[in-house]
Amino acid sequence: MDNYNENIKLALEKFSKIIEEQLVRVEDMKSQGDFVDYDKLDVLKIGVCGGDGIGPIISKSAESVLRFMLKDLVDAGKVEFVPINGLTLENRIKHLKAIPDDVMKQLKSCHVILKGPTTTPQKGSGMPNIESANVAMRKALDLFANIRPVRVPEKGINWVIFRENTEGGYAVGSSGFNVTDDLAVDFTITTKQGSTRIAKLAYEYARKNSMNRVSLVTKANVIKTTDGNFLEDCHKVAVDYPEILTDEWYADIMTAKLIDEKRRRDFKVLLLPNLYGDIISDEAAEFQGGVGTAGCANIGKKYAMFEAIHGSAPRMIQEGRGDYSDPCSMLRACVMLLSHIGQQDKADKLERALDICCFKEKRLKITGRPDGATCAEFTDYVMETLNSL
């Protein structure tokens, strides 16, 4: 028992540190100002961060399309693309940091970031226990809203998933600890400020886009405190949007209802804590063709980051198939980027082109192997389609 007492003392010290850090974060959220107004910027800086694995390949594709669509603004000096290197797995391991200091400085010098996938070492891999670069970036830049649209018109699917991005089970994912050899502890974090701001963003989106339903997805029947608080705070926001129907679903039931052909057409905006949002948005993407077809936005008040929702596919690189990577996820992210910076006409045009290339015409098909198109060939196909619109 004496050994247990010592272990408990050490555990309480670690727990106390986590609580103190989260309380500081709460005060930071309370003091935040409004969202950045891109129209007031002399130069909008878009950082392009390739990541690792297939990341640099599909990021190059996305940058090419963005440069093509924003050529007038680039030529006028209104938009500048900033290359950001150093977010490779090798460099992160070298510095033993999720995001090395010099890379973080570059990221913070930009207003908007286009980011390729990054690899996160897992336990037992033989690599250092480095936090996910995505999680670290979301926390450092306070990118609190992860927004993932899924559209399959012929199946009546038009979902927009709002996933809280800085709290939940991922907030202190690398700070769990082994109390003893037998007992391990991780943490789930929920704050009133965090839940309220993601809810407001989701309901505002629903109102602006004439989407008449917001579905709250939790496990508040079991995870009563954190999920329960999230649910209560979202309902308080919902009061200000009486024209929008708010309903509740448990996360496990929602995974089932998304494959229910009769019920799934009813869903519009889904609002979820971090972990459930990650899982359910990946499931949702399968209806659109898989995670390789889905992009997402990570929105904060000062910064925004746009990326694919899938990983870095190191096996494709190991097998020499990187050139056959599917850029659609990154191109879908570009649609959201263009919309976010106020270029809605260009965003709509790119979305139409992707719908033609991915769903309607499908003249080229990406398979991830030599029997399909290369990433570069598909990118050219998209730009040819843009020219024809």
N, C-alpha and C positions, 0 to 999 in steps of 0.2 A: 504493500500500500504506500510505503514511503516513496517508491519510484513513481507510482501513479501521481502522488501529490506534486512531485517535481515536474512531471510531464504536464499536469494541469496548469501549474504556474506558468510554464513556458507558453502553453497554448493560449492562456488568457492574455499574456503580453502581446502575442501576435494578433489576437482578436481585437485587443484594445487599439492597436496601431491601425487596423483596417477601419474600425469605427471612426477614429479621429480623421483619417483621410477622407472618408465619405461625408463627414459633417462639413469639412472644408469645401468639398465639392458642392454641397447643398448651398452654402453661402455664396459660392461663385455663381451658381445658377440664379440665385435671387438678384444678383447685381448685373446680370447681362442686359444689354441694350437690344435694339431692334435688328432685324435682318439687314445685311448689306444691300445697298441699292446699286446694282451694276450699271445703271444708266449714268450714275454720277462719277464713275471711274474714268480717268483719262486713258488708261490702258488696262484692259482685262487680261490677266496672266493665267494661262491654262498650263498647268504642269502636267507633263506626260511621264509617268513612272511605270516602266515596263514590268517590274517584278522579276519572277524567275519561271522556270519551266517553259510552257508555251506562252507565258505572259508577254515577253517582248515581241513575239510574232503577231499575236492578235492586237496588241497595242499599236503596233506599226500600221496595221490595217485601219484601225479606228482613227488614228491621227491623220492618215491620208484622206479619209472621207471627211473629217472635220475641216482640214485645210482646204479641201475642195469646196466645201459648202460655205466657209467663212472667208474665202479669198478676198472679197471686197473689203472686209474689216481688217484683215491682216495687211493688205496693201495700203490701207489708210492709217496704219499704225494704231488702230483701236484694239486689236487683239494680238497677243504675243504668245507663242508656244515656247515653253521652257522645258528642256530635257532634264529629267531627274534620274540619275543613276544611283546605284549603291543599295537598292532594296533587294538584292539577290540573297539567296539563302547563305551563300558562302561569305558574303560581306557581313551579314547579320551575325553569323557564328563567329567570325573574326573579332567583332566588337562586343560579342555577347550581349547584344541588345536587339529587341524587336525592330527598332528603327534607330540606326546610328545617328549620333548628334548632328553631323553635317547634313545628312539626308533630311532630318526633321527641320533643320533651318531652311533648306530649300523648299520643302513642302509649305512651310508657313510664309514663304515669300510669294506664294501664288494664291489666287482667289478661288480657283476651281482646279480640281485634279482629276485626270483621267488615269486610272490605275489598273495595271495588269494583275493577274493572280499571283499570290505568293505562297510558298510552302511553309507550313508550321510543323516543326519536329514534334513527334509524339513520344510518349513514354515508351522506353524499350527500343527506340530507334538507334541508340548509341550516340545521338547528337545532344547538345546542351538543351536544357529546359528553357527555351526562349519563348516568350509570349507571342501569340499571333500578331503579325504586323498589322492586320486589319483591325483587331481589337485595340491595339496600341494607338493606331491612327485615329480611330473613332473617339477614343478617350482624350488624346492630346489635342485634337481639333474640335472636340465636343460635337461630333457628328451624330446627333441624337436620334435622327429619323432615318431608317432604312426603308426605302420605298421600292417595291417590286411589282410592276404591272404584268399581268398574264392575259393575253388575248388570243382566243381561237373563235373567230366569228361564226364559222359553220357549226360550232357546237354551242353557241350562245354563251360562251365564256368571256366575261369582261371583268376581271378582278383586279383590284389594286390593294396590295398588302402593305400595311404600315406596321413595321416591326420596330419596337423600341430598341435602341442600338447601343446604349451605354450602361445599361443596368442589368437586372436579372442575373442569370447564372453565369454570364460572361464578364460581369463587371470586375470581379477579382479572381478570374479563372486561374491565374498562375500563383495566387496567394493562399490557396488551401494548404493544409499541412497534415502530417501524420502525428496525431497526439501520442500514440504508441504504435508498436508494430501491428497491432490488431485494429486500431481505430483511426480512420482518416476523416477529415472534415473539409467540405467546401462551403461556399456561401452564395446566397441569392440576395441581391440588393434591390430595393424599391424605394423611391422617394416620391413625395407628393409633387415636387417640381418636375421630376422626370416624367411621371405619368401624365401630368396635366399638359405639358407642352407637346408631347406626341399626340395626345388626344385632340388638342386644338388644331394641329396641322392636318390630322386625318379628317376631322369634321369640316374644316375649311375647304379641303380638297373636294370632299363629297358635295358640298354646297356649290362650289364654282363649276363643277363638272356634272351637275344635275344627277348625281348618284344618290338615290333616296334611301340607302340602307347602310348602316355601319354595324358590323358584327364583332362583338367583343369576345376574344378567345382566351381562356385561362384554364387553370385547374384549381379554381378558388374553393371547390368542394373539399380538396385535400390540402393544398398549399394555402392555408386560410389567411395567413397574415400578409405576406407580400403580394400574392395574387389577389387576395381579397381587397387590399388597399388599391391596387391597380384598377380593379373593377369599380370600386366606389368613386375614385377620382375621375375615371372616364365618364361615369354616369353624371357627375356634377357638371362636366363640360357639355354633355349631351343636352342638358336643359336649355342651353342657348341656341339649339338647332332643332326646334320643335317639328319642322317639316321633314326631318330625317328619322326613319325608324331605327331604333337601337335594339338589338337582340343579343343574347348571350349564348355562347357555346363552350363546352369543354373541349380541350385540345384534341383528345382522343376521338371524340365524336365528330369533330370537324374534319379530321383526316378521312373518316368514313363518308361523310356527306359530300365531300368534294368529288367522290367517284360515283355519287348517286345522280344519274342523268336527269332526274326530275327536279331534285332540290338544288343542284349546283348552279343552275341558271339564276336562282334568286339572289345569290351573293354578289355584293358590289365592292364595298370597302371592308377589309378585314383589319382589325386593330389588335395587336398582340404584344405581350412581353417578349424579350429578346430570344430566349431558347425556342419557344414554340414558333415564333415567327421565322426563325431559321429553318426549322424542320418543315413546317407547313408550306413555306414558299418554295422549297425544293420540290415537294410533292406537286404543288400547283404547276410548276414549270414543266413537269412531265407531259401535261396535256398540250403544251405548246410545242413539244418536240424535245424536251429534256433541258437540263440545266445549261447546256451549251447554247441554248437559244435565248436565255433570259438575262437581261441586264438589271442593274439597280442603281438607285441614287442614295447617297449618304449625306443628309442635309443638316447643317448647323446654321447658326446665325451669322457667323463670320466666314466659314469655309464650307465648301461642298466637294464631295468626291464621288466619282462615277466609275463603276466597275462591272465585271461579269460576276455572276453569283456562284460560278463553279471554281474549282481549285486549279492548280498549276499543271496538272496532268504530267508529272515527271516521267511516267512510263512511256508516253508518246515520244518524249525526247530521247529516252534510253533506247527505244526501238527505231529511232531515226525517222519518226513520222511527224515531227513538229511542223513541217511545211504544210501538212494536211489538216492543221487545226481549224476549227470552225470559229470565224470571227463574229458570228451573229450576236452572241451575248454582249460583246463590247460595242457592236454597232447599235444594239438596242439601248445600251447605256448612253450612247451619243445622242439618241433621240431625247432622252431625259435631260442631258446636259444642255442641248440647244434650247429646250423649253425653259430650263431653269435660268438661263442667262438672257431670256427675253426674246429669243429668236424662234417664236412659235411657228411661223410659216415654214421655216427651214426644218424644224422638228417634224411637222406634219408631212412635209415632202419626203424626208428620210424614212418615216414610218410607212408611208405608202410604197416606197421603193422596196423596203424590206418585206412587206406583205406580198408584193408581186414576186420577189425573188425566192421567198421562203414558203409561200402557201399557194399562190395562184399559178404563176408560170413555171417556176422551178426548173428553169433551163439547165442550171448547174446544180449538182447535189454534192454536199459535203458528207463524206463517210468517215473521215479520220484516217483513211488509207489510200493507197495509190489507185484504187478503183473509182475514186471520187475526185472532185476538184480540189485544187490547192487553195490555201488561204488567200494568196495573191490573186488567183484567178477569180475567186468568188468576189473579192473586193472590187476588181475591175468590172465584174458583172453588175454590182450594185451601183457603181458610178455611171456606167452606161445607161442603166435604168433611170437614174436621177436626171441624166441629160435628156431623156425622152419625155420626162414629165412636164 
